[in-house]
Amino acid sequence: MNRNEIAVLNILNQRRGKPNVITYSELAGQVGLSGRALRYVVRGLILDHNVPICTSYDRDRGGYYIARTVGNCGRRYTSSASTALKS
């Protein structure tokens, strides 16, 4: 993992479950990345490292969080998340 992936993962590890979502702008600000760079890092964590990161599109509080269970995410990366949660 690179420095940005580790920084994002450290923050998201404290945000397990949808009630603990962190907004895109909060996360980007905490790690010092642009929105585009943050999306690239999150995509890498999901696809390359099998981290079960979910996206919330809630109108009031959309952002990222780590799934607590396999069924918690329900997005297109579920198969990668399932692998990570079973480990």
N, C-alpha and C positions, 0 to 999 in steps of 0.2 A: 504494500500500500504506500502511496505517496503522502506527502505532508498534508495536502488539502483533504484527502480521503480520511486520514486519521483525525484531523480536526473536526470534520463534519460528523464522523462516526462517534467521536467522544461526546459531542453535544446531543446527537440523536439517541445515544444509549440512555440518556436521562429522560427521554421522551417516549416511553413505551406506552402504546395504546392511544386510541383516537382522542380521548379527553386531554392528552398531554401534547397535542399538536403544536409545532413551532411554525410560525408563518415564514414564508419564503424570504421576506425582507429581513426579519429578525435573524434567521440563520445566515443569510448572506452577509449581513452586517457583522455578526459575531466572528465569522471566519475571514472576512475581508475579501469576498468574491463578488463578482457581478452576477446578475441573475442567470445569464447564459453559462458562465463558468460553474455556478452551483448546480445547475441541471446536469451538466456534463459529469461532475463529480458524483452526484447521486446516481446517475445512470451507471457509472463505472462500479460503484459500490454494489448495486443490485445485480448487474450482469456479470461482472468479473469476480466479485467476492461473495456473491449469494447473500447479501445482507437484506433482510425482509423489510425494506423501507416502503411505506405506504404514502399515498398522496390523498389529502382531504381537499375536496373542492367546495367545502362549506362556504357559503357566501360571506359569512361574518368572520370566519377564522380558518381559511384555507392554508394548507402547508404540509409539512412532512412529519411523520412519526414512525417508530418501529413497531411492527406487528407483535402482538402478544401471543397470538395463535395463528395457525395457517389460514383459517377462514376469516381472519380479521382484516385482510387486505383486499382481496377480491379484484385486483387490477390485473393488467396483462402480464405482470412479472410474477404471478402467483407461483408458477412452477419453480422459479429460482428461490423464492421465499420459502416454499415448502421444503426444499432441500436443506436450507440453512436452519430452519426451525427443528427439523428432525435430527440434526447433528448433535 
